[in-house]
Amino acid sequence: MSEADNSTAAPGAFKPKKSVALSGVTAGNTALCTVGKTGNDLHYRGYDILDIASTCEFEEIAYLLVHEKLPTPAELTAYKAKLKALRGLPANVKAALEWIPAAAHPMDVMRTGVSVLGTVLPEKDDHNLPGARDIADRLMASLGSMLLYWYHYSHNGKRIEVETDDDSIGGHFLHLLHGVEPSKSWVEAMHTSLNLYAEHEFNASTFTGRVIAGTGSDMYSALTGAIGALRGPKHGGANEVAFEIQSRYA
């Protein structure tokens, strides 16, 4: 409201004020990621994204973020084997996904899938760190399975087998999407894309998830809320608008 508006306002009228009570207060700390610290940069645990985006597999970056260091070759092999074993979906999750209509937004599908999985395979009450890491691994491995099981069932009436022999999460996703083993170049492109999207510091969805976790709620609830925030057009939904604009000139 301008000063001119204030001068003509009725006596006793509400005058909104900008709150500065939390100005300068640190909202949270993280060692995971920094964005724009020195300009247009992005770092994961100190590694510049320019050095790792196209040279690392997504599983290497996931290991870095979850387990705090880049894996050795042996650790990477074991980690990929673990993730591969977690691609399957419980029957109750598949049943819930089959109820979601074809017109649903993919983010709504993933939000619902995470919530249902949290009731089928709930987190332990003590919220221990190894258990949280296991949940993170399971969701990374199975979110693509959830999304594409729903997609093929809702659009084509097919109950697809969601476990494949693909070596990576990106390859697995592309295989389920197209029904054939993807080319090496497509898998590499998926790795780069997933690496770039893996972590963006203290954004709206991260803040939402941390608020929910801070109440003592379970990890699935925190991630369900975070996905809800990411769905918004002023957050992750902005990508859809950018893609739509690009599509006009394709």
N, C-alpha and C positions, 0 to 999 in steps of 0.2 A: 504494500500500500504506500503510495507516494505521500509527501508532506501535504500536497494540495488536497488529496483525498481526506487526510486526517483533519484538515482545517474545516472541511465541510461536513464531516461526520456528525451525526446527532450526539448530543451530550450523553455520556454514559455508554456509548456504543462500544462493542468489543474491538479492541485494537490488537491484532496478532503481532507477536514479537518473535524474532528469530532466536531460537535457543542456542546458547553457546556453552551450556553447562558441561558438555563432554568434549569441547574443542581441545585438541592436544593430548587427549587421553588415549593411550595405546589400547586398541580393541583386542589384540591378541598377538602372540609371538609364534613363529614357525621357523624351523630349519629346513623345511621341505623345498621352498621355492621363493624366489624374489622376482618381481616384475617391475621393469622400468626404473631400476635402482640407479642406473647411469645413463638412461635414455630410453631407447626402445628395446632393451635387453630382456631376456628370460633365462633364469638359471634354476636348475634342479640340484639341490644339495651342493651348490657351488660349481656345477658343470654348466658351461654356456650351451644353450640350446643349439647354437650354430655348429658346435663340435659333435653333437650327438644325435640330432634329429634324423639325419639320413644315413648315419653309420651304425646305429644301434637298432637291434630288434626291439619291439615294444616290450617284450618280456624282460629285457635287460633294464629298461627304464622303470618298469613296474617294480622290479626287484630293488632298484636303487631307491625308489620312493618308499616302499614298504619296509625294506630291510636295511636301509640306511647306507648301502654301498653298492657299487657295481659288482655283479657276480663274477666269479672265476668261471672258466669253461665248464668245470664239473658242476658247480653250483647252478649255472644256467641250464644245463642238461636236466638236472634233478628238478629244478623249478618248473621247467616246461612240461616235464612228465607229470608233476603234481597238478598243474593247471589243466592239462589234457584230461586227467582223470576226474575233474570237477565240472566237465561240460554238460553232464546229464541233468535232467530235471525230474524232481519227484512227481509222482502221478497226480498228487493234489494240485501242484502248481500248473501242470498241463491242463487239468480240468478247469481251473480258474481262468487260464488264458483263453480257453475255448469259448468262454462266455463273453469275452470282449468283442464288440462289433468291429467290422472291417473299417468303419469310418473313424474309429478312435485314433487319437494322435499317438505316434510311437512313444513319446515321452510318458504319456499316460499309461501305456502298456508296461513300460519298464518300471514306473512308479508302483503300479499294482503288483507286478511280478516280485519286486523286492519285498513289498509288504507281506504278500502271501508266503514267500520263502521264509520270512522271519517268524511266521507262525508254525511252519512245518519243521524248520531246523532253527529253533530259537537260540539266541545268545545266552551264555551262562550268566547267572545273576551277579557274579563278581566282576564282570566286564574285564577279564584278564587280557593282557596284551597279546599273548600267543593266540588266544581265541579270536581277538579282533583281526589279527593278521590272516587267520584262516578264513574269516568271513570276507575280508577284502579279496582274497584270492578266489574264493568261490564265486563271488559276484563278478569279478573280472572275467572269469572263465565261462560263466553261464548267462550273463545278460544278453549276449548275442544269441544264444540258444533260445532264450525266452522270446525275444523280439521276433525272430524268424520262425519259431514254432507258431506263434500267433499269426504272423503274416501269411504263411502258407495255408494255415487252417481257415482263417477268416476270409481269405481271398480265393482260395482254390479248393477248400474242403479237404486238404491233405494233412494227415498227421505224420510229419516228417520225423525221421530218425535224427536226433540232434547231436549225436556223438560221431565225430569223424576222425580220421587218422592224420589230419593236417598238423603240421609241426608248430603252428603259431595261432594265436587268437585271431589275427588278421586273416590268415588263410582259412581258418575255420569259418569265420563270418562270411567270407566271399563264397566259400564252397556251399554253405547252407543257402545263401541268397540265390545263387545261380544254378545250383544243382550239379555243378561240375567242378573238378579241381582247378583252382585259379592259376594263372600264369605267374611266373616269378616276379615280373615287373609290377603286376597288380598287388601282389603281397608286399613288395617293397614300398609301394605307394601307401598301402594301409599302415605299415609300420611308421612311416614318416608322419602321416596324419595323426595317428594315435599318440605318437611321441609329442607332437605339438600341442595336442589337447590334454595331455595327461595331468597337468597341474598348473593352475593360474593364481596361486597365492590366496589372498584374502578376499575373494569375490563374494557375490551375494549368496550363492549356493553353499560355499564353504562356511560363511558366517551363519547361515541358517542351520547347517548341520552341527556346527559347534555350539550354538545356542541350545539345540535339542539335546545333544550329548551332555552339555553342562548341567542339565536338570537331573542327570542320572538315568535318563532313558536309555534304551538299548540302541545298538549300532544300526539295526535295520530301520528303526524309527527315524534316526538322524539322517540316514541316507534317503529315506522316502521323502522327508521334508526337503532335503537338498535337491532332489530331482524335481520336486514341485517348484522350487525357486528357479532352477535352471530352465524349466519349461517356459518361463515368462519371456515375452517379446523384448524386454529391456535387458535380458541376460542371454541365455543360450538361443532363444528364439530369434535373436538378431541374425544368426547365421542363415536361417531360412529366408529372411528378406534379402540378404546378400545373394543367396543362390538364385532366388527368383529374378533378381535384377540381371545376374549373369546369364540366366536362361533366355532372356529376351534377345540376346545377341549371339547365342550359340548357333 
